[in-house]
């Protein structure tokens, strides 16, 4: 299984759906990253001791963070029944290989290559290549029909990850994103997401260089060709703010600029 959905209740429903079509055991659950909508249903799988949970090494940073504590408290307040029996679960198997390297799992005639895609969207993102079907599960490295969300990732690592997808899996039969419908080649969601992030880096980089403040830069940022996508109004300002802070940290100190 790939990802656990957003609450223990949804995780249990996910398991029930699988049980409606097969009685074969669930051997592995791979969490592509730490965000609640992908990982908070993991508690439902702890009732089965045979399930091994796989996660990125970076998920440990999230499990120990105040960010997760606040997220859980909020969801327990607004979704008390759905969050019943929630537990923060540490993965049994950690993907701690070098970036763009993989560990693999073989199940019968199937092989799953689980790649470390770096801090693209979260504290650590996984991409899973399913063979022999040649299906690539890219999680939130790119969204389809929805505005991307940078989360706790890093915009340059995101661009590197998208380039890696395009260069190494151009002939995948299908790419399955974390949000939106799957795509066949040439995977326009990947190119479109990359262009969006690069455009935002360029815009925020200019703002920092010109001495424009964070609030003014983020409030004035608007990509009209993205307005029609879902969650644009929610995600774009947050993305702009995150990228501005990245570009500000990467910029030489103001005194250095004056001495050039």
C-alpha positions as CSV (number, residue, x, y, z in Angstrom):
1,X,0.0,0.0,0.0
2,X,1.1,3.6,-0.7
3,X,0.0,6.2,1.8
4,X,-2.6,5.9,4.6
5,X,-5.0,8.8,4.1
6,X,-5.6,11.6,6.6
7,X,-7.2,10.1,9.7
8,X,-7.4,6.7,11.5
9,X,-11.1,6.4,10.4
10,X,-10.1,6.9,6.7
11,X,-7.2,4.4,7.2
12,X,-9.7,1.8,8.5
13,X,-12.0,2.5,5.5
14,X,-9.0,2.1,3.2
15,X,-8.3,-1.3,4.7
16,X,-12.0,-2.3,4.4
17,X,-12.0,-1.4,0.7
18,X,-8.9,-3.6,0.1
19,X,-10.6,-6.4,2.0
20,X,-13.6,-6.2,-0.3
21,X,-11.4,-7.2,-3.3
22,X,-8.7,-9.5,-1.8
23,X,-7.9,-11.4,1.4
24,X,-4.2,-11.3,0.7
25,X,-2.1,-9.9,3.5
26,X,-0.9,-6.3,3.6
27,X,2.8,-6.7,3.9
28,X,4.0,-3.1,3.5
29,X,2.7,0.4,3.9
30,X,4.9,3.1,2.3
31,X,4.3,6.7,3.5
32,X,5.5,9.0,0.7
33,X,5.9,11.9,3.2
34,X,4.8,13.2,6.5
35,X,1.9,15.5,5.6
36,X,-1.4,14.7,7.4
37,X,-3.5,13.9,4.4
38,X,-1.0,11.1,3.5
39,X,0.1,9.8,6.8
40,X,-2.3,10.4,9.7
41,X,-4.3,7.2,8.8
42,X,-1.3,5.0,9.7
43,X,-2.6,4.2,13.2
44,X,-5.2,1.9,11.6
45,X,-2.5,-0.4,10.3
46,X,-0.9,-0.9,13.7
47,X,-3.6,-3.5,14.6
48,X,-1.9,-5.9,12.1
49,X,1.6,-6.8,13.4
50,X,2.6,-8.1,10.0
51,X,2.4,-4.8,8.3
52,X,5.8,-3.1,8.0
53,X,5.7,0.7,7.7
54,X,8.2,2.4,5.4
55,X,9.1,6.1,5.6
56,X,11.7,8.7,4.7
57,X,14.4,9.3,7.3
58,X,13.2,12.9,7.5
59,X,9.8,11.9,8.8
60,X,11.5,11.5,12.2
61,X,12.1,15.3,12.3
62,X,8.4,15.9,11.8
63,X,7.3,13.3,14.4
64,X,9.4,15.2,17.1
65,X,8.2,18.7,16.0
66,X,5.8,21.2,17.5
67,X,4.4,21.5,14.0
68,X,3.0,17.9,14.3
69,X,1.7,18.5,17.8
70,X,-0.3,21.6,16.7
71,X,-1.6,19.7,13.6
72,X,-2.8,16.8,15.6
73,X,-4.4,19.0,18.2
74,X,-6.3,20.9,15.6
75,X,-7.6,17.8,13.9
76,X,-8.6,16.2,17.1
77,X,-10.6,19.3,17.9
78,X,-12.5,19.6,14.5
79,X,-12.6,15.8,13.7
80,X,-12.7,14.1,17.1
81,X,-14.4,10.9,15.8
82,X,-12.2,10.6,12.7
83,X,-9.1,11.1,14.8
84,X,-10.0,8.6,17.5
85,X,-7.2,6.1,18.3
86,X,-4.6,8.3,16.5
87,X,-1.0,7.5,17.3
88,X,2.2,8.9,16.0
89,X,3.9,5.9,14.4
90,X,7.6,5.6,13.7
91,X,8.3,3.7,10.5
92,X,9.8,0.2,10.8
93,X,11.9,0.7,7.7
94,X,13.6,4.0,7.0
95,X,14.7,5.1,3.5
96,X,18.0,6.8,4.4
97,X,19.9,6.3,1.2
98,X,21.6,9.1,-0.8
99,X,19.3,11.4,-2.7
100,X,17.8,9.8,-5.8
101,X,19.1,6.4,-4.7
102,X,16.7,3.6,-3.8
103,X,15.9,0.6,-1.7
104,X,13.7,-2.1,-3.3
105,X,11.1,-4.6,-2.2
106,X,10.2,-7.7,-4.1
107,X,6.8,-9.3,-3.8
108,X,6.3,-12.3,-6.0
109,X,6.8,-11.1,-9.6
110,X,6.6,-7.5,-8.6
111,X,9.4,-5.1,-7.6
112,X,9.0,-1.7,-5.9
113,X,12.0,0.7,-6.1
114,X,11.6,3.3,-3.3
115,X,13.6,6.4,-4.0
116,X,14.7,9.2,-1.8
117,X,13.6,12.4,-3.6
118,X,14.9,14.8,-1.0
119,X,13.1,17.7,0.7
120,X,11.0,18.5,-2.3
121,X,7.7,19.0,-0.5
122,X,8.2,18.0,3.1
123,X,10.8,16.8,5.5
124,X,11.6,14.0,3.1
125,X,9.7,12.7,0.0
126,X,9.6,9.2,-1.5
127,X,8.9,8.2,-5.1
128,X,8.0,4.6,-5.8
129,X,8.6,2.8,-9.1
130,X,6.3,-0.2,-9.6
131,X,7.7,-2.9,-11.8
132,X,7.0,-4.6,-14.2
133,X,4.0,-2.4,-14.8
134,X,6.3,0.7,-15.0
135,X,4.0,2.9,-12.9
136,X,5.6,5.8,-11.0
137,X,4.0,7.0,-7.8
138,X,5.3,10.5,-7.5
139,X,3.2,11.6,-4.5
140,X,3.3,15.4,-4.2
141,X,6.3,16.2,-6.3
142,X,3.7,17.4,-8.9
143,X,0.0,18.0,-8.6
144,X,-2.4,17.7,-11.5
145,X,-5.3,20.2,-11.9
146,X,-4.3,21.7,-8.6
147,X,-1.9,24.4,-7.4
148,X,1.2,23.0,-6.0
149,X,2.0,23.3,-2.3
150,X,5.6,23.7,-1.2
151,X,5.1,22.7,2.4
152,X,8.3,22.4,4.4
153,X,10.3,21.5,1.4
154,X,12.9,23.5,-0.6
155,X,12.2,25.1,-4.0
156,X,15.6,24.3,-5.5
157,X,15.4,20.7,-4.3
158,X,11.9,20.6,-5.9
159,X,13.3,21.7,-9.2
160,X,16.1,19.2,-9.0
161,X,13.5,16.4,-8.2
162,X,11.3,17.3,-11.1
163,X,14.3,17.3,-13.5
164,X,15.3,13.9,-12.1
165,X,11.8,12.6,-12.9
166,X,11.9,13.9,-16.4
167,X,15.3,12.6,-17.1
168,X,15.0,9.1,-15.6
169,X,11.4,8.1,-16.2
170,X,10.4,9.6,-19.6
171,X,9.0,6.2,-20.7
172,X,6.9,5.4,-17.6
173,X,3.6,4.0,-18.6
174,X,1.8,6.2,-16.0
175,X,2.7,8.8,-13.3
176,X,0.4,8.9,-10.3
177,X,0.4,12.2,-8.4
178,X,-0.7,12.6,-4.8
179,X,-3.5,14.9,-5.9
180,X,-5.3,14.9,-9.3
181,X,-5.6,12.3,-12.0
182,X,-2.7,10.1,-13.3
183,X,-0.9,11.1,-16.5
184,X,0.7,9.3,-19.4
185,X,3.8,10.6,-21.2
186,X,4.9,13.3,-21.7
187,X,3.6,14.2,-18.2
188,X,2.7,17.9,-18.6
189,X,2.0,18.2,-14.8
190,X,5.8,17.7,-14.2
191,X,6.9,20.4,-16.6
192,X,4.1,22.8,-15.5
193,X,5.0,22.4,-11.8
194,X,8.7,23.0,-12.5
195,X,7.9,26.1,-14.5
196,X,5.7,27.4,-11.7
197,X,8.4,26.9,-9.1
198,X,11.2,28.4,-11.2
199,X,9.0,31.4,-12.0
200,X,8.3,31.9,-8.3
201,X,12.0,31.7,-7.5
202,X,12.8,34.3,-10.2
203,X,10.1,36.7,-9.0
204,X,11.0,36.4,-5.3
205,X,14.7,36.6,-6.1
206,X,14.1,39.9,-7.9
207,X,12.1,41.2,-4.9
208,X,14.8,40.5,-2.5
209,X,17.5,42.0,-4.8
210,X,15.3,45.2,-5.1
211,X,14.7,45.5,-1.4
212,X,11.0,44.8,-1.5
213,X,9.7,43.4,1.8
214,X,8.2,40.0,2.3
215,X,4.6,41.2,2.8
216,X,4.6,43.5,-0.3
217,X,6.3,40.8,-2.4
218,X,3.9,38.0,-1.5
219,X,0.7,40.2,-1.7
220,X,1.7,41.4,-5.2
221,X,2.6,38.0,-6.5
222,X,-0.1,36.6,-8.9
223,X,0.1,34.1,-11.7
224,X,-3.2,34.5,-13.7
225,X,-2.6,31.3,-15.7
226,X,-2.8,29.4,-12.4
227,X,-5.9,31.0,-10.9
228,X,-8.3,28.4,-12.3
229,X,-6.5,25.5,-10.5
230,X,-7.8,24.2,-7.2
231,X,-6.5,25.9,-4.0
232,X,-4.6,28.6,-5.9
233,X,-5.8,31.3,-3.5
234,X,-4.7,29.2,-0.5
235,X,-1.4,27.8,-1.7
236,X,0.1,30.5,-3.9
237,X,0.6,33.1,-1.1
238,X,2.1,30.5,1.2
239,X,4.4,29.3,-1.6
240,X,5.5,32.9,-2.4
241,X,6.3,33.5,1.3
242,X,8.3,30.3,1.6
243,X,10.3,31.0,-1.5
244,X,10.9,34.6,-0.6
245,X,12.5,33.5,2.7
246,X,14.7,31.0,0.8
247,X,15.9,33.6,-1.6
248,X,16.5,36.1,1.2
249,X,18.7,33.6,3.1
250,X,20.6,32.8,-0.1
251,X,21.2,36.5,-0.9
252,X,24.5,38.2,0.2
253,X,24.2,40.5,3.2
254,X,23.2,44.1,2.3
255,X,26.7,45.4,3.3
256,X,28.3,43.1,0.8
257,X,26.0,44.4,-1.9
258,X,27.0,48.0,-1.1
259,X,30.7,47.1,-1.3
260,X,30.5,45.4,-4.7
